[in-house]
Structure formats: structure tokens, C-alpha cells
Amino acid sequence: MGEFGNGLVQGALLIVFVGLLVLPYFVWRRPPTYYWRCPRCRQRNQVAASKCPQCEHTVLRDDMRAHVRADWRGRDLIALYLSAQIISLAAGFLLLLAMGRFPLEETTGKDFLDVAREPEVVWLLALLMGATLTVLSTWMLSARYGWPIEEIGLHTRDVGWNVLRGLGAGAAVFAIVLVFTLLGAAVPFFAAEQELLLSQFPAGARDPLWLPILVAMLIVWPLGGELFFRGMLYRMLRSRWDAPRALALTAFLYAIGVDPMAAFLPLLALSVVNSVLFERTHSLIPGIAASATVGGLTAVSVVVGNAPVAG
């Protein structure tokens, strides 16, 4: 390509990188458009008006705050996800720096990449990313958009049945993934992917690395992934599209963005199932339970060494 071509590529990558860093700032500095939803007829009304023109129901000014909401757009979700990535990567780098993993005066770019591929570092970043996504999503929903978490899907209605639905769905997804992985074990691509994934898990069941792994797989990513991808992304797409199209795009984005340690196809199948559960129950509990079930069965399968890594 030559020095000039390499310089152009590096310059373009730098522009993209800087753009990704500053995009959240320009998104968050613009306040969303607020409205209040009538508690009687569910009509959306301007915040300046206290009487609903649809049913003439009047809301007192002191009670207006409880009904004020704002909707998010695609750019808001992109900024939210990028913010979580930037914060978690920065926090992970500072932690590794404090632990002495990156002696700056001696570390080269190759050393950074080598350390970043180590299982301890990969799982630390995955845990930080999931936790940051959960905290930012919860904070943005409540502080910026005015949505109670219960309205997003974290409510206690039929919680027992929803947990059972999620457990059953997660076990079914894992069983299907297991069958297809065993059938595709002879395919070089699937075999290489499986070997790469297994290399990121401890060989022994008593390895201390299992603690952050289990927290990430059983708690952080099920909660953060469902809150962001189902509670926010799927809800936004569903308000504009029919269910199949919203489900398809959510499943694809979930599979490439929810967990760096899971294979694409298992996450795609899990996302489809979780979206169907959310569509039918309007609750995030089944999806959280399904994701945690797949994570738990995956951990067991890795320990016994005779099942695939599903996510």
C-alpha cells in the first residue's frame, strides 16, 4: 500500500476512534423531548398542558412528575453503549495499571495485545462492561427518560411463572446448542471456535477465576443484556416495526454486542427466545432467567469438559 496509503488508513482510523469517543457527549448534551401520559386514556400530552384533550382528565402539577416520560432514539442507545464501553475499558486499564500489569516505560503495543488476550483480563473487562451497561441503563432510564424500572419490565407480576418460563427456555436453548455443536464438531470452523472459547475458561473447578466468570455469566450480563437489548432496544424497534423485524435486528445486535466470550449462533438463538418471551410477557424476568440458565449450564459443561460453550 505504501507509506502514503498506510498514513491515510491510520488517519481514518484515528478520526473514527475520536468520533466514537466524542459522540456520547454530543448526544447527552441535547435533552430529550418530554411528554406526560394520561393515566386514564394513555394519551401522550405536552408537558405545558395539565389537561388531557382526549378525555379531559386533569393532572395536578404536584403529581405531573410521576407521569412525565421521554422516549429514546437509536443515537441515544448507541451513545449509551459506547459510554459503557469507554468507561469499562478505562476502568479496566486503570485497574491493570495499578496491579502492575502494564509497566508503561517497558510495554509495547504487542505487549498490550498479549495481556488483553489473557483470560483474567478478558473476564475482568467483560465483568466491568456488563456492570457498567447495567448501571448506565438504569440511571439513564430513571434520571434522563423518567421511566420507572417496573414499566421497562422488571416488575414482580407473575414473577414465579416468568422465572420458570426462563429456566425452561434457557435449558431448551442450551440443549439445542449442544446438539448442533456436537454435530458440527467435525467442521473446522466450529471446532476452532470451540477450542478458542474453551481456552478462556479455567481448567480446574477451584480456580479463583471462576468467581468473576460466574458473576458475569449468572448475574451481570443477564441483567445488563436484557435491560439494554430487550428493555430499551427491542422496545424502541417494536414501537416502529412489526415483531419479526424488531426481533431479527435485536437478535443480531445482541449476538455481536452482549458478551465477547460467547459464540455468535448460540447468542442469536438465545436472543430470539428472549425476545419472544418479552413480547408475550412484557417482562424481562424470563429473559434474565433464560440467560442465567444458559450461563450456568455452560459453566457446568466447561467443568465436566463434555459440552459446548453456549454463552
For each residue, the residues with C-beta under 8 A, 3 or more apart:
1: 5 6 9
2: 5 6
3: 6 7
4: 7 8
5: 1 2 8 9
6: 1 2 3 9 10
7: 3 4 10 11
8: 4 5 11 12
9: 1 5 6 12 13
10: 6 7 13 14
11: 7 8 14 15
12: 8 9 15 16
13: 9 10 16 17
14: 10 11 17 18
15: 11 12 18 19
16: 12 13 19 20
17: 13 14 20 21
18: 14 15 21 22
19: 15 16 22 23
20: 16 17 23 82
21: 17 18 24 86
22: 18 19 25 26
23: 19 20 26 27 78 79 82
24: 21 27 28 79 80 82 83 86
25: 22 28 29
26: 22 23 29 30
27: 23 24 30 75 76 78 79
28: 24 25 79 83 144
29: 25 26
30: 26 27
31:
32: 70 71 72 76 144 145
33: 70 71
34: 47 68 69 70 146
35: 44 45 46 47 68 69 70
36: 44 45 46 47 59 64 67 68 69
37: 42 43 44 45 67 69
38: 41 42 43 44 45 52 54 55 57 59 67
39: 42 57 59 67
40: 52 55 57
41: 38 52 54 55 57
42: 37 38 39
43: 37 38 52 53 54 55
44: 35 36 37 38
45: 35 36 37 38 49 52 53
46: 35 36 49
47: 34 35 36 64 68
48:
49: 45 46 52 53
50: 58 59 60 61 64
51: 56 57 58 59
52: 38 40 41 43 45 49 55 56 57 58 59
53: 43 45 49 56
54: 38 41 43
55: 38 40 41 43 52
56: 51 52 53
57: 38 39 40 41 51 52
58: 50 51 52
59: 36 38 39 50 51 52 63 64 67
60: 50 63 64
61: 50 64
62: 65
63: 59 60 66 67
64: 36 47 50 59 60 61 67 68
65: 62 68 146
66: 63
67: 36 37 38 39 59 63 64
68: 34 35 36 47 64 65 146
69: 34 35 36 37 145 146 147
70: 32 33 34 35 144 145 146
71: 32 33 145 236 239
72: 32 76 77 140 145 232 236
73: 76 77 236
74: 77 78 236
75: 27 78 79
76: 27 32 72 73 79 80 140
77: 72 73 74 80 81 228 232 233 236
78: 23 27 74 75 81 82
79: 23 24 27 28 75 76 82 83
80: 24 76 77 83 84 133 136 137 140 228 232
81: 77 78 84 85 133 228 257
82: 20 23 24 78 79 85 86
83: 24 28 79 80 86 87 136
84: 80 81 87 88 129 132 133 136
85: 81 82 88 89 129
86: 21 24 82 83 89 90
87: 83 84 90 91 132 136
88: 84 85 91 92 125 128 129 131 132 133
89: 85 86 92 93 125 129
90: 86 87 93 94
91: 87 88 94 95 128 132
92: 88 89 95 96 121 124 125 128
93: 89 90 96 97 102
94: 90 91 97 98
95: 91 92 98 99 124
96: 92 93 99 101 102 115 121 124
97: 93 94 100 101 102 104
98: 94 95
99: 95 96
100: 97 103
101: 96 97 115 121
102: 93 96 97 107 111 112 115
103: 100 106 107
104: 97 107
105:
106: 103 111
107: 102 103 104 111 112
108: 111 112
109: 112 113
110: 113 114
111: 102 106 107 108 114 115
112: 102 107 108 109 115 116
113: 109 110 116 117
114: 110 111 117 118
115: 96 101 102 111 112 118 121
116: 112 113 121 122 125
117: 113 114 121 122
118: 114 115 121 122
119: 122 123 199 200 201 202 209
120: 123 124 209
121: 92 96 101 115 116 117 118 124 125
122: 116 117 118 119 125 126 200 260 261
123: 119 120 126 127 200 209 212 213 216 261
124: 92 95 96 120 121 127 128 212
125: 88 89 92 116 121 122 128 129 260
126: 122 123 129 130 216 221 259 260 261
127: 123 124 130 131 212 215 216 220
128: 88 91 92 124 125 131 132
129: 84 85 88 89 125 126 132 133
130: 126 127 133 134 216 220 221 223 224 225 259
131: 88 127 128 134 135 220 224
132: 84 87 88 91 128 129 135 136
133: 80 81 84 88 129 130 136 137 224 225 227 228
134: 130 131 137 138 220 223 224 227
135: 131 132 138 139
136: 80 83 84 87 132 133 139 140
137: 80 133 134 140 141 224 227 228 231 232
138: 134 135 141 142 149 227
139: 135 136 142 143 144
140: 72 76 80 136 137 143 144 145
141: 137 138 144 145 147 149 152 231 232
142: 138 139 145 146 147 148 149
143: 139 140
144: 28 32 70 139 140 141
145: 32 69 70 71 72 140 141 142
146: 34 65 68 69 70 142
147: 69 141 142 151 152
148: 142 151 152
149: 138 141 142 152 154
150: 154 155
151: 147 148 155
152: 141 147 148 149 227 231 232 235 284
153: 226 230 231 278 282 283 284 285
154: 149 150 227 231 283 284 285
155: 150 151 159 283
156: 159
157: 283
158: 161 162 281 283
159: 155 156 162 163 283 285
160: 163 164
161: 158 164 165
162: 158 159 165 166 281 283 285 286 289
163: 159 160 166 167 285 286 289
164: 160 161 167 168
165: 161 162 168 169 277 281 286 289 290
166: 162 163 169 170 277 285 286 287 288 289 290 291 292 293
167: 163 164 170 171 289 290 293
168: 164 165 171 172
169: 165 166 172 173 273 274 277 286 289 290 293
170: 166 167 173 174 270 289 290 291 292 293 294 297
171: 167 168 174 175 293 297
172: 168 169 175 176 273
173: 169 170 176 177 266 269 270 273 290 294 310
174: 170 171 177 178 293 294 297 298 310
175: 171 172 178 179
176: 172 173 179 180 269
177: 173 174 180 181 265 266 269 308 310
178: 174 175 181 182 301 307 308 310
179: 175 176 182 183
180: 176 177 183 184 265
181: 177 178 184 185 190 194 307 308
182: 178 179 185 308
183: 179 180
184: 180 181 187 190 191
185: 181 182 190 191 194
186: 191
187: 184 190 191
188: 191 192
189: 192 193
190: 181 184 185 187 193 194
191: 184 185 186 187 188 194 195
192: 188 189 195 196
193: 189 190 196 197 263
194: 181 185 190 191 197 198 263 308 309
195: 191 192 198 199
196: 192 193 199 200
197: 193 194 200 201 261 262 263 309
198: 194 195 201 302 309
199: 119 195 196
200: 119 122 123 196 197 261
201: 119 197 198 213 302 309
202: 119 205 207 209 210 213
203: 207
204: 207
205: 202 210 303
206: 210
207: 202 203 204 210
208: 211
209: 119 120 123 202 212 213
210: 202 205 206 207 213 214 299
211: 208 214 215
212: 123 124 127 209 215 216
213: 123 201 202 209 210 216 217 299
214: 210 211 217 218 295 299
215: 127 211 212 218 219 220
216: 123 126 127 130 212 213 219 220 221
217: 213 214 221 222 292 295 296 298 299
218: 214 215 222 292 295 296 299
219: 215 216 222 223 292
220: 127 130 131 134 215 216 223 224
221: 126 130 216 217 224 225 258 259 291 295
222: 217 218 219 225 226 287 288 289 291 292 295
223: 130 134 219 220 226 227 288
224: 130 131 133 134 137 220 221 227 228
225: 130 133 221 222 228 229 230 254 258 259 291
226: 153 222 223 229 230 231 274 278 284 287 288 291
227: 133 134 137 138 152 154 223 224 230 231 232 284
228: 77 80 81 133 137 224 225 231 232 233
229: 225 226 232 233 234 250 253 254 257 258 271
230: 153 225 226 227 233 234 235 250 274 275 278 284 287
231: 137 141 152 153 154 226 227 228 234 235 284
232: 72 77 80 137 141 152 227 228 229 235 236
233: 77 228 229 230 236 237 250 253
234: 229 230 231 237 238 246 247 250 275 278
235: 152 230 231 232 238 239
236: 71 72 73 74 77 232 233 239 240
237: 233 234 240 241 245 246 249 250
238: 234 235 241 243 246 279
239: 71 235 236
240: 236 237 246
241: 237 238 245 246
242: 245 246
243: 238 246 247 279
244: 247 248
245: 237 241 242 248 249
246: 234 237 238 240 241 242 243 249 250 275
247: 234 243 244 250 251 272 275 276 279
248: 244 245 251 252
249: 237 245 246 252 253
250: 229 230 233 234 237 246 247 253 254 271 275
251: 247 248 254 255 268 271 272 275
252: 248 249 255 256 268
253: 229 233 249 250 256 257
254: 225 229 250 251 257 258 267 268 270 271 274
255: 251 252 258 264 265 267 268 271
256: 252 253 264
257: 81 229 253 254
258: 221 225 229 254 255 262 267 271
259: 126 130 221 225 262 267 311
260: 122 125 126
261: 122 123 126 197 200 309 311
262: 197 258 259 266 267 309 310 311
263: 193 194 197 266 267 308 309 310 311
264: 255 256 267 268
265: 177 180 255 268 269
266: 173 177 262 263 269 270 294 308 310 311
267: 254 255 258 259 262 263 264 270 271 311
268: 251 252 254 255 264 265 271 272
269: 173 176 177 265 266 272 273
270: 170 173 254 266 267 273 274 290 291 294 310 311
271: 229 250 251 254 255 258 267 268 274 275
272: 247 251 268 269 275 276
273: 169 172 173 269 270 276 277 290
274: 169 226 230 254 270 271 277 278 286 287 290 291
275: 230 234 246 247 250 251 271 272 278 279 287
276: 247 272 273 279 280
277: 165 166 169 273 274 280 281 283 286 287 290
278: 153 226 230 234 274 275 281 282 283 284 286 287
279: 238 243 247 275 276 282
280: 276 277
281: 158 162 165 277 278 285 286
282: 153 278 279
283: 153 154 155 157 158 159 162 277 278 286
284: 152 153 154 226 227 230 231 278 287 288
285: 153 154 159 162 163 166 281 288 289
286: 162 163 165 166 169 274 277 278 281 283 289 290
287: 166 222 226 230 274 275 277 278 284 290 291
288: 166 222 223 226 284 285 291 292
289: 162 163 165 166 167 169 170 222 285 286 292 293
290: 165 166 167 169 170 173 270 273 274 277 286 287 293 294
291: 166 170 221 222 225 226 270 274 287 288 294 295 311
292: 166 170 217 218 219 222 288 289 295 296
293: 166 167 169 170 171 174 289 290 296 297
294: 170 173 174 266 270 290 291 297 298 310 311
295: 214 217 218 221 222 291 292 298 299 311
296: 217 218 292 293 299 300
297: 170 171 174 293 294 300 301 307 310
298: 174 217 294 295 301 302 307 309 310 311
299: 210 213 214 217 218 295 296 302 303
300: 296 297 303 304 307
301: 178 297 298 304 305 306 307 308 309 310
302: 198 201 298 299 305 307 309
303: 205 299 300
304: 300 301 307
305: 301 302
306: 301
307: 178 181 297 298 300 301 302 304
308: 177 178 181 182 194 263 266 301
309: 194 197 198 201 261 262 263 298 301 302
310: 173 174 177 178 262 263 266 270 294 297 298 301
311: 259 261 262 263 266 267 270 291 294 295 298
